[in-house]
Amino acid sequence: MSETILVTGAAGQLGQRVIHHLIESYKVAPANIVAATRSPEKLATLAAKGVITRKANFDDAASLEAAFAGVDRLLIISTDALDTPGKRLIQHKAAVAAAVKAKVKHITYTSMPAPDNSLVTFAPDHLGTENAIKESGIPYAIVRDAWYHDNYMHSMPHNLQAGKWFTSAGDGKISTISRDDCALAIASVLAAGTTGTYTLTGKQSLTPKEIAAIATEATGKPLEVVPVSDEQLGQGIRGAGLPGFVADMLVSADANIRAGKFDIVTDDFTKLTGKQPQSLKDYFIANKAALTA
């Protein structure tokens, strides 16, 4: 394959894993991969492997156009600009516009499940970006990543230590998938130039009580699910010192689960990779040390 693939956010956790799978799982030559980030000095390890590194700042249209020059397939990993409403969508639209100017042949974008039917605070960013890509006229793949297993690593160790998990998700269900599995599927899309819209999920949807039981089974630590209101949850998260936008985002995610809007299971991961996704149980077992630290 001689197509040039550019990955934005290449210093981030998802970007690093996508590039890993391009090289290791799909045998793409490092010289055909461009890793782009605001701080290319963070990419020295990739550069040493022969990956091309470029500066790309989503707040600087000229830097995006320069970075995308000569690129065939572009991966836009959604940015982390969540603190200012609307900022992320502006950044993404700038990237799509730069891709058009650079005559990129294919765009892949990391979205979220059902952004057109979601209570999650950042869903409009994803929906707006999907629409901008469709309107660009460039062939595309939208890869909608479900909530990561990995997200539980932020709060679950504390929950297990306290023996209580406060949630406003009620008996709603969510299907989660590991970040690494998402990276593998995204890499497969980039390597093949696949088009279409795909939703990456686990094999089953689970309630908070079922997730708690899996955490207990994996760690040996009891965990009680404590139902709270959205308001109580938000107050608790803010009380723990997290910023307001993070509290609002986490509360909106629980509300989305409670409303049944994250209860989505597909076999798109297997269609793209030929593999089965790692289960939440196996993920928790693999990360037992961190969960019980």
Buried (B, 14 or more C-beta within 10 A) or exposed (E): BEBBBBBBBBBBBBBBBBBBBBBEBBEBEBEBBBBBBBEBEBBEEBBEBEBBBBBBBBEBBEBBBBBBBEBBBBBBBBBEBBEEBEBBBBBBBBBBBBBBEBEBBBBBBBBBBBBEEBBBBBBBBBBBBBBBBBEBEBBBBBBBBBBBBBEBBEBBBEBBEEEBBBBBBBEBBBBBBBBBBBBBBBBBBBBBBBEEBBBBBBBEBBBBBBBBBBBBEBBEBEBEBBBBEBEBBBBBBBEEEBEEBBBBBBBBBBBBBBBBBBBBBBEBBBEBBEEEBBBBBBBBBBBBEEBBE
